[in-house]
Amino acid sequence: MVSLNMLIDTEGGSEYTVADATTWLAEAGFSTVNSRPLIGGYTTIYATK
């Protein structure tokens, strides 16, 4: 539902998968990349450079 809301409520809005963000962070030189689920179906991604 969040993805649908992003498409409806924002011009050109979208979301990215955890795998996408993990890949981008690793390519940017972050050594440790982790994710953790949050309340309400959200996810946080944290990384160490």
Helices and strands as residue ranges (DSSP letters): H 2-9, H 18-27, E 32-37, G 39-41, E 43-48
